[in-house]
């Protein structure tokens, strides 16, 4: 019950943050933190990790998204990077200890603010852990399109400055984008693909998406 109750506050906090109710989101985050710090969390095991370890990942994730919605981007990215490190440090498990990769939010929000180079690295790393994951595929496509100057960022139509590149480099990027789109199309043909993914993370605005 401790894990379930904590995750309910975590999910509500994310939902309220992303729908603009920062005050309620903060209240949910505080209630989440109160629960996750309960002394019994370290004694409760969920597969190969204890509950304290799992909830420790969610705390900077939740506070990072709240900080982002407050407009504190530097703080938000620092917290999300902390969540990535904590998630990577979890004990090996099948399925993954954290089923929602933090890199989707980190990469998506970096891209939203025009940090496409850094976001590209985030998505490439995520695809090493989760091959053919549609969220990361979409994110990487957005970043590569931005490098070509052919597409706006995933959310606010911000672009990195145009980088001079050779015709061969442009052809390589074009070829990679085509391959990624093929992977995405094949993945979305699965009967389990129940909705269309157009942005790297549900926390991103659909404006300016692919």
NORFENKA-V123285 format. One line per field, one symbol per residue. ss: DSSP state (H for helix, E for strand, C for the rest). psi: psi as a letter, one per 40 degrees, with the letter a starting at -180 (. if undefined). A space follows every 10 residues. Layout:
ss=???
psi=???
This chain:
ss=CHHHHHHHHH HHHHHHHHCC CHHHHHHHHH HHHHHHCCHH HHCCEECCEE HHHHHHHHHH HHHHHHHHHC CCHHHHHHHH HHHHHHHHCC CCCCCCCCCC CHHHHHHHHH HHCCCHHHHH HHHHHHHHHC CCCHHHHHHH HHHHHHHHCC CCCCCCCCCC CCCCCCHHHH HHHHHHHHHH HHHHHHHHCC CCCCCCCCCC CCCCCCCCCC
psi=dddddddddd dddddddeee gddddddddd ddddddehde deehhgbeii dddddddddd ddddddddee egdddddddd ddddddddei ihihiidheh hddddddddd ddeegddddd dddddddddg hehddddddd dddddddeee iiiedefiii ihhhiidddd dddddddddd dddddddeei eegeihheid ieeiiehei.
